[in-house]
Amino acid sequence: MGVRPRDDPRGEPERGGGPRGERAADAIAAGLRGAGPADVPGRLCTVAVRLLPVDGASVSLRGDGLPVQLGASGDRAAYLGQLQATLGEGPCRHVLRTGAPVLARDLTAAACAGRWPIFAEQALGAGVRAVYALPLGTGAVCVGTLDLYRGTPGGLTDGQLDVARLVAGVMTVALMDLPHGDEHALRDGDEPWLSGLAADHDRVHQAVGMIMAQLGIGADEALARLRGDAFAHGRTALEVALDVISRRRRFDTR
């Protein structure tokens, strides 16, 4: 294994973190240059992978029943985010419940297998050994998570955690400050902040409504049925939802 140059932001941090933080901030600014609101989450995930010793990143916003995945650095990271939403367990879900970061150094450890048995098994099958999940928000309010995935076990240094928190902070500002609904005045015909990004989440809720009508059950039970069907067939909740909406899958027939 080669030695990282001293100015590589993925390497060991300098004492004090000042120069390191400045370089990370410059990299974030460069990665976001020219990005529209809808591009920010995905761009920041890509920047996180460049800055940190991780192989993937995804960002999710707190939602009703299921988190809303806003962006990912690649297909595997997107799948792992959707997997946590489907299973209802994993570091992302824990952070959304508690507001505290989760640094899972090795998913093969008994502690991880005990906390998230199904997610840990599925993530390991996808080639992921470590997950670091950071809350997005201010103070006690957690609005979402930044999830970092790594194919080898191990932790992050204090300096690397500072960089991860910097990325999460920029993501929080984007989520809080950019237009996301009718309450914001949009300029020059701009689309709302979450327009398009939350489309998958809306499809899941549409499918839940259809399952409610098919079975005469409440929303919580319909969502549980959707998740259970997805898990039983090795699929994500979104994939099953799309089948329900297109009427390829009904829950009131055998």
Backbone as a ProteinNet text record, in pm:
[ID]
protein_1_A
[PRIMARY]
MGVRPRDDPRGEPERGGGPRGERAADAIAAGLRGAGPADVPGRLCTVAVRLLPVDGASVSLRGDGLPVQLGASGDRAAYLGQLQATLGEGPCRHVLRTGAPVLARDLTAAACAGRWPIFAEQALGAGVRAVYALPLGTGAVCVGTLDLYRGTPGGLTDGQLDVARLVAGVMTVALMDLPHGDEHALRDGDEPWLSGLAADHDRVHQAVGMIMAQLGIGADEALARLRGDAFAHGRTALEVALDVISRRRRFDTR
[TERTIARY]
85.6	0	89.1	63.4	142.9	111.9	204	184.5	113.8	9.1	-64.7	18.1	18.5	87.4	23.1	101.8	53.3	-65.5	-77.9	-188.3	-309.1	-309.7	-426.1	-528.6	-650.5	-748.7	-798.9	-771.2	-812.4	-711.5	-595.4	-491.5	-510.2	-406.4	-411.2	-416.9	-503.6	-518.5	-400.3	-373.2	-274.5	-332.5	-244.6	-289.6	-360.4	-475.6	-550.3	-655.7	-632.2	-734.3	-760.1	-691.9	-719.5	-692	-566.3	-536.9	-618.2	-635.4	-713.4	-857.5	-916.8	-1053.4	-1066.5	-965.8	-969.8	-965.5	-880.5	-872	-1002.7	-1062.2	-1190	-1297.5	-1299.3	-1398	-1379	-1253.2	-1226.6	-1276.3	-1254.3	-1298.7	-1451.1	-1518.9	-1665.2	-1715	-1653.1	-1693	-1674.5	-1561.8	-1536.2	-1637	-1672.2	-1766.3	-1906.9	-1941.7	-2076.5	-2086.3	-1974.4	-1975.2	-2067.4	-2161.4	-2253.7	-2367.9	-2380.1	-2485.7	-2617.6	-2725	-2858	-2903	-3011.8	-3057.4	-3073.6	-3132.1	-3156.9	-3028.4	-2918.4	-2791.9	-2707.8	-2739.6	-2653.3	-2633.7	-2739.3	-2716.3	-2621.7	-2643.5	-2557.8	-2415.8	-2400.2	-2266.6	-2191.1	-2259.4	-2193.2	-2155.3	-2238.5	-2202.3	-2074.9	-2063.8	-1944	-1822.1	-1837.5	-1728.1	-1684.4	-1779.6	-1747.2	-1659.3	-1690.1	-1609.9	-1469.2	-1456.1	-1324.4	-1241.6	-1306.7	-1236.1	-1202.6	-1278.9	-1269.3	-1235.7	-1181	-1149.2	-1273.9	-1370.7	-1495.1	-1519	-1604.1	-1631.5	-1765.2	-1851.1	-1981.4	-2045.2	-2144.3	-2216.2	-2357.4	-2451.2	-2588.8	-2644.8	-2748.4	-2811.3	-2961.5	-3023.1	-3167	-3228.7	-3349.4	-3425	-3533.4	-3557.4	-3662.8	-3796.8	-3872.9	-4002.3	-4104.8	-4228.5	-4336.1	-4326.2	-4291.6	-4283.4	-4149.9	-4109.5	-3984.1	-3899.1	-3766.7	-3680.6	-3685.1	-3662.8	-3659.1	-3513.6	-3473.3	-3335.4	-3320	-3229	-3209.4	-3094.6	-2999	-2886.1	-2790	-2702.2	-2602.2	-2485.6	-2372.3	-2252.9	-2251.2	-2333.5	-2336.4	-2449.9	-2460.1	-2571.3	-2567.8	-2447.8	-2441.5	-2481	-2434	-2471.2	-2621.6	-2678.6	-2822.4	-2898.7	-2851.5	-2916.5	-2912.9	-2798.5	-2786.1	-2878.1	-2894.9	-2989	-3131.8	-3167.8	-3301.8	-3324	-3217	-3227	-3264.6	-3202.5	-3235	-3380.1	-3424.4	-3563.6	-3658.9	-3623.9	-3709.8	-3717.3	-3603	-3597.5	-3645.5	-3633.8	-3667	-3560.4	-3438.5	-3328.3	-3198.7	-3096.5	-2967.1	-2919.6	-2795.5	-2740.7	-2821.4	-2867.7	-2947.3	-3072.4	-3142.4	-3266	-3237.6	-3125.8	-3090	-3063.1	-2992.5	-2962.7	-3091.1	-3183.5	-3309.4	-3389.4	-3376.6	-3449.3	-3383	-3249.8	-3178.4	-3112.6	-3082.3	-3010.2	-2862	-2813	-2671.3	-2601.7	-2475.5	-2403.9	-2379.5	-2367.6	-2335.7	-2210.8	-2109.9	-1984.7	-1963.6	-2014.2	-2005.4	-1876.9	-1773.1	-1640.3	-1632.7	-1716	-1710	-1846.4	-1916.4	-2050	-2049.8	-1931.1	-1924.7	-1918	-1897.8	-1890.1	-2025.5	-2021.1	-2144.8	-2238.1	-2181.9	-2265.1	-2347.9	-2286.9	-2358.9	-2462.7	-2424.1	-2517.7	-2636.6	-2613.3	-2722.4	-2815.8	-2760.8	-2843.3	-2921.3	-2855	-2917.8	-2889.7	-2947.3	-2909.3	-2932.7	-3046.3	-3076.9	-2997.3	-2992.5	-2915.8	-2768.8	-2711.5	-2569.9	-2543.2	-2630.4	-2613	-2620.9	-2720.7	-2738.1	-2623.7	-2579.5	-2470.2	-2340.8	-2314	-2194.3	-2200.6	-2320.1	-2336.8	-2311	-2330.3	-2304.7	-2160.7	-2078.6	-1938.1	-1904.8	-1993	-1970.2	-1936	-1827.9	-1786.1	-1803.9	-1803.4	-1815.8	-1913.9	-1989.3	-2086.3	-2073.5	-2068.4	-2064.9	-2184.3	-2274.2	-2395.2	-2395.1	-2409.9	-2408.4	-2542.1	-2589.9	-2717.7	-2704.5	-2810	-2821.4	-2921.4	-2884.2	-2975.1	-2900.8	-2974.5	-2917.3	-2968.3	-2876.4	-2915.9	-2985.2	-3102.9	-3175.2	-3263.8	-3266.3	-3352.9	-3273.1	-3307.5	-3241.7	-3335.3	-3293.3	-3378.9	-3343	-3229.2	-3187.5	-3053	-2992.4	-2864.1	-2773.2	-2643.8	-2540.1	-2477.4	-2485.7	-2435.9	-2314.4	-2207.1	-2081.6	-2054.2	-2015.3	-1997.4	-1854.3	-1800.7	-1663	-1653.2	-1572.1	-1558.4	-1461.4	-1389.4	-1295.3	-1331.5	-1305	-1337.7	-1243.2	-1285.4	-1201.6	-1281.1	-1219.1	-1285	-1231	-1276.8	-1228.7	-1148.2	-1043	-966.4	-1047.6	-1001.7	-1070.8	-1077.5	-968.6	-968	-1063.7	-1071.7	-1164.1	-1308.9	-1334.2	-1468.6	-1503.6	-1406.2	-1430.6	-1471.1	-1404	-1437.7	-1578	-1611.4	-1745	-1851.2	-1822.5	-1918.3	-1931	-1822	-1827.6	-1920	-1906	-1994.1	-2139.1	-2163	-2298.4	-2353.6	-2268.1	-2313.3	-2354.3	-2276.4	-2311.7	-2442.3	-2459.4	-2582.8	-2701.8	-2682.4	-2790.2	-2831.2	-2732.3	-2762.1	-2842.2	-2802.9	-2875	-3019.7	-3040.2	-3175.3	-3261.5	-3200.1	-3275.8	-3299.9	-3204	-3208.5	-3261.5	-3250.7	-3295.1	-3446	-3511.4	-3657.6	-3702.7	-3806.9	-3857	-4008.5	-4076.5	-4221.6	-4283.9	-4416.7	-4489.4	-4463.5	-4414.2	-4391.8	-4271	-4191.7	-4075.5	-4106.7	-4064.8	-4082.5	-3977.6	-4021.4	-3929.6	-3900	-3772.2	-3729.8	-3707.9	-3744.3	-3714.1	-3765.4	-3880	-3941	-3868.7	-3782.4	-3710.4	-3808.1	-3769	-3847.6	-3826.4	-3927.3	-3906.5	-3788	-3726.6	-3605.4	-3622.3	-3735.4	-3752.9	-3828	-3856.5	-3928.1	-3845.5	-3903.5	-3832.8	-3756.7	-3685.8	-3604.9	-3692.1	-3810	-3896.5	-3997.3	-3979.8	-4077	-4087.7	-3974.1	-3977.1	-4054	-4034.2	-4106.8	-4256.7	-4295.2	-4437.1	-4495.7	-4416	-4465.4	-4490	-4402.7	-4423.8	-4553.4	-4577.9	-4700.4	-4823.2	-4811.4	-4922	-4952.2	-4846.5	-4865	-4926.4	-4883.4	-4941	-5090.9	-5129.8	-5271.5	-5349	-5290.5	-5357.8	-5371.1	-5267.2	-5274.2	-5379.9	-5389.8	-5494	-5632.2	-5653.2	-5783.1	-5808.1	-5704	-5720.2	-5754.7	-5692.9	-5707.1	-5794.3	-5831.8	-5911.4	-5836.3	-5709.2	-5625.6	-5570.9	-5508	-5450.5	-5316	-5266	-5142.5	-5022	-5012.2	-4896.5	-4890.3	-5006.2	-5007.4	-4979	-5031.2	-5006.6	-4857.3	-4793.3	-4649.5	-4573.5	-4616.2	-4551	-4567	-4685.1	-4707	-4613.9	-4600.2	-4513.8	-4369.5	-4323.2	-4186.3	-4165.3	-4262.2	-4250	-4242.6	-4322.9	-4320.8	-4185.8	-4133	-4003.4	-3894.4	-3892.8	-3789.8	-3801.3	-3923.4	-3943.7	-3894.4	-3896.2	-3856.3	-3722.4	-3648.4	-3516.4	-3519.2	-3621.2	-3636.6	-3642.7	-3642.4	-3658.7	-3806.7	-3841	-3979.3	-4021.7	-3929.8	-3962.7	-3995.2	-3919.4	-3945.4	-4083.6	-4120.5	-4254.4	-4361	-4335.1	-4431.8	-4460.6	-4357.2	-4376.7	-4461.9	-4445.9	-4529.5	-4675	-4695.2	-4831.6	-4898.7	-4826.2	-4882.9	-4916.4	-4831	-4854.5	-4950.7	-5000.8	-5098.6	-5042	-4909.1	-4848.4	-4850.6	-4877.9	-4881.2	-5000.6	-5081.1	-5192.2	-5174.6	-5226.2	-5212.7	-5341.8	-5448.1	-5574.3	-5597.8	-5494.9	-5504.2	-5383.3	-5398.3	-5289.2	-5202.7
-119.2	0	124.1	218.1	338.9	434.7	526.8	628.2	747.2	796.7	911.1	1037.2	1127.6	1254.2	1335.2	1426.1	1502	1590.3	1631.8	1720.9	1646.5	1513.6	1435.1	1439	1494.3	1505.8	1372.4	1261.6	1130.2	1073.4	1133.6	1081.1	1123.9	1100.3	1133.7	1285.2	1337.7	1481.3	1546.2	1670.4	1747.8	1789.3	1811.8	1855.7	1989.8	2000	2124.6	2124	2055.8	2038.6	2161.2	2274.5	2395.1	2380.9	2354.6	2338	2226.5	2116.8	2004.9	2048.3	2119.3	2166.4	2262.9	2348.1	2442.9	2369.9	2267.2	2191.4	2117.7	2062.3	1994	2091.9	2210.7	2311.9	2353.1	2366.3	2400.6	2290.8	2163.7	2052.1	2048.6	2077.9	2081.1	2192.8	2310.5	2423.7	2390	2325.6	2289.2	2185.8	2090.5	1986.6	2037.8	2147.9	2203.8	2314.5	2353.6	2465.4	2434.3	2522.5	2508.3	2412.5	2357.5	2259	2328.6	2276.5	2322.4	2257.2	2305	2249.5	2098.1	2043.8	1899.6	1818.5	1882.2	1811.1	1807.3	1893	1909.1	1779.2	1703.9	1582.1	1483.2	1454.1	1360.3	1411.2	1539.7	1598.9	1586.3	1615.3	1607.1	1463.2	1367.3	1226.8	1192	1239	1213.9	1279.3	1401.3	1471	1396.1	1344.5	1270.3	1149.4	1079.5	963.1	1005.8	1121.5	1170.7	1213	1268.2	1323.3	1219.7	1112.1	1018.4	877.2	794.3	655.9	568	603.2	527.8	498.9	401	358.7	408	457.9	504.8	593	671.9	761.7	779.8	794.4	825	921.4	994.6	1089.3	1067.5	1065.8	1043.4	1149.6	1188.6	1286.1	1213.4	1258.2	1197.8	1207.9	1100.4	1100.3	1024.6	1028.4	956.2	807.8	726.7	583.4	540.5	598.9	563.8	689.2	678.3	791.3	818.8	944.7	984.3	990.1	901.9	905.2	1019.4	1112.1	1230.7	1216.6	1131.4	1118.3	1012.2	968.1	866.9	880.7	827	836	730.6	628.8	521.6	425.1	322.1	227.1	148.5	104.7	25.7	109	231.9	319	345.7	366.8	389	266	148.1	23.8	8.3	38.9	23.4	120.3	241	334.2	283.2	231.3	177	51.8	-25.7	-146.8	-112.8	-10.5	28.7	76	150.2	195.4	77.6	-20.9	-137.8	-221.5	-245.1	-332	-262	-128.8	-56.4	-70.9	-108	-120.4	-82.3	-54.9	-15	114.3	151.6	273.6	398.5	413.5	529.9	538.9	429.9	429.3	460.9	409.4	436.2	585.1	646.1	789.7	871	834.8	907.6	898.8	786.8	771.6	846.7	846.9	899	1034.6	1069.1	1192.8	1183.6	1066.8	1047.9	973.1	1007.4	936.8	791.4	708.2	566.8	537.4	481.6	447.4	297.7	221.4	75.6	34.3	4.5	-23.9	-156.9	-253.5	-386.1	-453.1	-470.5	-529	-676.6	-740.6	-880.5	-893.8	-784	-788	-825.3	-891	-937	-821.6	-706.8	-592	-545.3	-540.7	-497.1	-601.5	-727.4	-833.7	-836.1	-800.9	-798.3	-680.7	-564.8	-444.8	-448	-491.4	-489.2	-622.4	-731.6	-863	-877.8	-830.5	-849.9	-753.1	-626.1	-529.9	-568.7	-609.4	-646	-759.9	-859.5	-973	-927.2	-843.6	-797.9	-706	-618.4	-527.1	-603.3	-702.3	-784.5	-856.3	-901.6	-966.8	-872.9	-742	-641.7	-591.1	-649.9	-612.6	-496.8	-466.1	-354.4	-409.5	-360.5	-407.3	-301.8	-172.9	-66.7	39	96.1	201.7	312.2	436	551.6	640.1	661.3	739.4	862.8	979.7	1105.7	1175.9	1238.1	1309.9	1440.4	1478.3	1609.6	1689.2	1806.3	1886.4	1979.9	2043.6	2136.6	2101.6	2091.5	2061	1926.8	1926.2	1801.4	1762.5	1842.6	1815.9	1744.9	1619.5	1540.9	1534.7	1595.1	1598.5	1491.4	1424.6	1322.9	1265.4	1187	1124.9	1126.8	1134	1110	976.4	880.3	745	718.2	671.6	642.2	493.2	430.9	286.3	252.7	147.3	107.6	-43	-89.4	-232.4	-302.5	-227.9	-285.9	-239.2	-320.2	-278.6	-170	-98.6	4.7	130.4	220.9	345	463.7	580.6	705.8	778.5	847.4	927.2	1049.6	1118.5	1239.6	1341.2	1355.5	1450.6	1411.2	1281.4	1234.1	1252.7	1232.8	1258.5	1406.6	1492.7	1636.4	1668.1	1604.3	1625.1	1573.3	1455.3	1399.4	1491.4	1547.4	1640.2	1767.3	1811.1	1929	1903.7	1787.2	1752.3	1746.5	1684.8	1676.2	1815	1905.5	2041.4	2115.6	2100.2	2163.7	2104.7	1972.2	1908.3	1963.1	1983.4	2036.8	2175.2	2259.8	2394.5	2387	2294.9	2280	2239.8	2146.1	2098.9	2205.5	2284.9	2382.1	2512.6	2552.1	2686	2692.5	2583	2588.6	2569.6	2624.2	2613.9	2469.4	2438.7	2302	2294.8	2403.7	2395.4	2527.8	2534.1	2654	2770.9	2742.5	2852.3	2936.6	2888	2962.2	3029.6	3152.2	3221.7	3171.9	3115.8	3062.8	3168.8	3176.2	3277.9	3215.9	3291.7	3253.8	3114.5	3078.5	2950.4	2829.6	2847.1	2734.4	2630.9	2504.1	2396.3	2392.8	2351.3	2336.1	2244.2	2263.8	2190.8	2040	1986.7	1842.8	1790.6	1878.9	1833.8	1727.9	1612.8	1504.8	1416.7	1475.5	1395.1	1302.8	1349.6	1270.9	1187.5	1178.1	1106.3	960.3	895.8	755.4	739.7	832.3	828.2	840.3	928.9	946	818.4	747.5	622.9	517	512.6	417.9	450.1	579.3	617.4	589	604.6	570.9	421.5	341	196.2	158.1	223.8	197.1	226.1	335.5	367.9	262.3	208.7	104.5	-23.8	-57.5	-176.7	-158.7	-37.4	-7.7	-34.6	10.8	-8.3	-155.2	-227.5	-368	-453.8	-423.5	-509.5	-450.1	-323.3	-259	-244.7	-206.5	-195.3	-53.3	-22.1	109.2	127.1	249.1	282.6	208.6	200.3	134.1	-13	-79.8	-221.1	-239.1	-148.6	-158.4	-141	-47.5	-28.7	-151.8	-210.1	-331.2	-445.9	-458.3	-562.2	-539.8	-413.3	-380.8	-417.4	-378.5	-411.3	-562	-630.9	-774.7	-845.8	-801.4	-861.3	-837.4	-715	-682.5	-770.9	-784.7	-865.3	-1012.1	-1061.9	-1203.1	-1237.2	-1140.9	-1166.8	-1102.8	-1056.4	-999.7	-873.2	-790.4	-668.3	-548.2	-427.6	-308.2	-269.8	-187.7	-142	-65.7	10.8	87.1	-5.3	-111.9	-204.6	-267.4	-307.7	-365.5	-258.8	-136.7	-28.3	-2.1	-5	18.8	-90.9	-214.7	-324.1	-304.7	-255.8	-232.6	-123.8	-14.2	98.1	57.2	-25.1	-69.5	-187.9	-229.4	-338.2	-474.3	-487.4	-618.5	-698.9	-631.4	-698.7	-648.7	-742.1	-709.6	-786.8	-730.9	-794	-862.3	-851.9	-915.2	-1043.5	-1093.6	-1221.2	-1305.3	-1433.7	-1527.1	-1542.2
0	0	0	-90.3	-99.6	13	36	138.1	77	144.6	92.7	110.4	11.4	28.4	139.1	200.4	314.4	279.9	154.7	120.4	66.2	75.5	33.6	145.9	123.4	230.3	280.5	210.5	259.4	357.5	371.9	459.2	603.1	687	828	844.9	930.5	942.1	1011.8	975.9	1047	1180.5	1280	1410.8	1397.3	1463.6	1458.4	1351.7	1240	1137.7	1052.6	1078.3	1001.9	853.9	813.2	670.2	606.8	681.8	628.7	602.4	698	680.3	565.3	546.5	435.4	302.6	292.8	166.7	139.5	245.1	226.6	181.9	242.9	204.8	58.8	16.7	-123.4	-216.8	-177.4	-261	-270.3	-159.1	-159.8	-250.8	-239.4	-323.6	-470.5	-503.1	-643	-691.9	-604.2	-643.4	-665.3	-599.5	-611.3	-715.5	-772	-866	-984.9	-1008.6	-1120.6	-1095.7	-975.1	-946.4	-917.8	-974.8	-940	-811.6	-750.7	-622.5	-623.9	-728.9	-733.2	-745.6	-789.6	-806.7	-680.4	-582.8	-466	-387.6	-352.4	-273.4	-340.8	-468.1	-538.3	-550.5	-577.7	-588.5	-456.1	-346.2	-215.9	-180.9	-220.8	-199.4	-275.2	-397	-476.5	-413.6	-364.5	-298.6	-172.9	-96.3	25.2	-6	-114.8	-153.5	-192.8	-255.2	-293.9	-173.4	-73.1	42	148.7	156	267	219.5	308.5	271.3	272.4	188.3	175.8	28.2	2.7	-134.5	-187.4	-98	-142.1	-37.9	-80.9	9.4	-42.2	50.8	14.8	117	78.4	170.1	166.4	284.7	295.9	385	351.1	427.4	506.2	628.9	709.3	635.1	632.8	565.6	647.4	604.9	673	637.5	735.7	713.5	656.6	544.3	479.7	459.2	478.3	444.3	294.1	255.7	115.5	72.7	-18.5	-66.2	-166.3	-135.2	-219.5	-317.2	-286.9	-377.2	-329.3	-419.1	-386.4	-483.6	-442.1	-526.3	-635.6	-623.6	-722	-693.5	-778.6	-767	-636.9	-593.5	-470.6	-349.6	-343.2	-231.1	-231.7	-350.9	-361.4	-313.5	-351	-309	-157.5	-95.4	49.8	123.6	69.8	129.2	118.3	0.4	-19.4	64.6	84.5	165.3	309	366.1	503.2	513.8	411.6	411.5	402.5	320.5	303	429.8	492.5	610.6	736.7	739.2	861.3	967.6	928.3	1022.3	952.6	1032.7	980	1044.1	1022.4	1083	1051.8	926.8	888.8	974.3	989.7	1067.9	1214.6	1266.1	1404.8	1425.5	1331.3	1341.9	1336.3	1248.5	1238.4	1368	1438.4	1564.4	1678.9	1682.1	1798.6	1775.9	1651.2	1622.8	1650	1688.8	1720.2	1607.7	1577.8	1470.6	1505.9	1402	1418.2	1336.2	1401.7	1334.5	1349.2	1253	1255.6	1184.8	1263.2	1208.3	1135.9	1176.7	1115	1129.4	1018.2	1021.6	1057.2	1057.7	1099.4	1250.7	1321.3	1467.7	1526.7	1642.1	1705.2	1738.5	1776.6	1812.1	1693	1575	1454.6	1414.1	1418.7	1381.6	1476.2	1603.1	1698.4	1679.4	1640.1	1623.4	1493.1	1384.5	1251.5	1181.5	1226.8	1173.1	1023.7	976	833.9	749	790.2	712.9	706.6	820	821.1	722.9	722.2	630.7	484.8	454.2	316.8	273.5	363.3	330.3	306.7	390.3	370.8	236.4	200.5	71	-45	-21	-124.3	-121.1	-33.6	-28.9	62.6	158.4	251.2	389	448.4	580.4	689.3	652.7	752.6	702.3	795.8	763.5	867.8	819.3	908.9	872.4	967.6	941.7	1031.1	968.9	1041.2	1027.1	1135	1126.9	1050.5	982.2	919.5	1002	1041.9	1120.7	1213.1	1301.2	1396.8	1536.2	1630	1766.2	1776	1838.1	1860.8	1743.5	1637.2	1522.2	1413.7	1387.1	1282.2	1162	1050.1	931	829.5	849.5	755.5	794.9	705.8	735.5	613.3	640.4	541.4	576.2	485.4	510.3	422.8	485.3	416.6	425.7	314.2	307.2	265.8	327.1	299	286.5	192.4	168	259.5	341.8	437.2	577.4	679.8	816.3	865.4	966.9	1026	1054.6	1127	1163.3	1085.8	1123	1067.2	1174	1132.6	1226.4	1266.7	1369.7	1412.6	1299	1225.4	1114.3	1003.6	974.2	871.9	916.3	1045.8	1097.9	1085.9	1107.3	1091.4	947.2	851	710.3	682	735.1	715	774.3	891.4	953.5	870.9	809.4	723.3	604.1	541.3	429.2	477.3	594.1	648.3	678.6	725.7	754	628.6	521.5	394.4	341.8	357.9	314.5	393.2	523.4	606.3	560.2	531.3	482.3	352.4	264.1	137.4	161.6	253.8	280.9	348	433.1	510.9	434.9	350.1	292	149.6	74.6	-64.1	-72.8	-177.4	-188.6	-189.9	-112.8	-112.7	-109.3	-132.4	-133.3	-168.3	-162.5	-201.5	-108.8	14.7	106.6	67.6	-27.9	-73.8	-206.6	-219.6	-346.2	-444.3	-555.6	-654.7	-759.4	-796.2	-891.2	-1028.8	-1131.1	-1269.7	-1304	-1247	-1282.2	-1227.6	-1123.8	-1066	-1012.1	-1022.4	-965.4	-814	-736.7	-592.6	-563.8	-448.3	-409.4	-419.1	-371.4	-370.6	-491.8	-588	-707.1	-779.8	-802.8	-870.5	-774.6	-676.1	-585.9	-500.4	-463.4	-376	-454.6	-585.2	-667.5	-626.1	-595.9	-554.3	-424.7	-332.6	-205.2	-229.5	-321.5	-353.7	-413	-492.4	-552.4	-445.3	-345.6	-235.9	-163	-137.3	-68.1	-153.9	-285.6	-374.2	-365.5	-365.6	-355.7	-222	-113.8	18.3	17	-47.7	-57.8	-133.9	-239.3	-316.3	-234.8	-156.4	-71.9	36.5	91.8	191.2	132.5	8	-56.8	-88.5	-129.1	-164.5	-43.3	71.7	189	298.7	285.6	388.7	520	512.2	631.3	641.7	754.4	775.9	708.4	711.4	640.7	698.1	830.6	891.3	852.3	855.1	818.6	670	586.3	441.8	412.2	479.8	459.8	507	618.8	668.3	567.7	506.1	404.1	284.5	243.5	130.3	161.7	280.1	319.9	329.4	388.7	404.2	270	174.6	41.3	-25.6	-9.7	-69.2	-10.2	122.3	186.8	146.3	141	109	-31.2	-119.7	-258.9	-294.4	-194.5	-219.9	-303.1	-281.8	-360.3	-266.6	-323.7	-242.6	-238.3	-140.4	-128.6	-253.3	-310.8	-431.3	-547.9	-564.3	-675.8	-663.1	-543.1	-523.3	-543.9	-495.4	-511.5	-659.3	-741.9	-884.8	-947.4	-899.8	-949	-906.3	-783.8	-735.7	-819.1	-842.4	-917.8	-1060.8	-1119.4	-1257.6	-1264.5	-1147.2	-1134.8	-1175.4	-1166.5	-1185.7	-1055.5	-945.1	-814.6	-735.3	-688	-599.8	-470.1	-362.1	-231.9	-186.8	-266.8	-229.9	-306.9	-372.6	-443.6	-409.5	-416.6	-390.2	-514.1
[MASK]
++++++++++++++++++++++++++++++++++++++++++++++++++++++++++++++++++++++++++++++++++++++++++++++++++++++++++++++++++++++++++++++++++++++++++++++++++++++++++++++++++++++++++++++++++++++++++++++++++++++++++++++++++++++++++++++++++++++++++++++++++++++++++++++

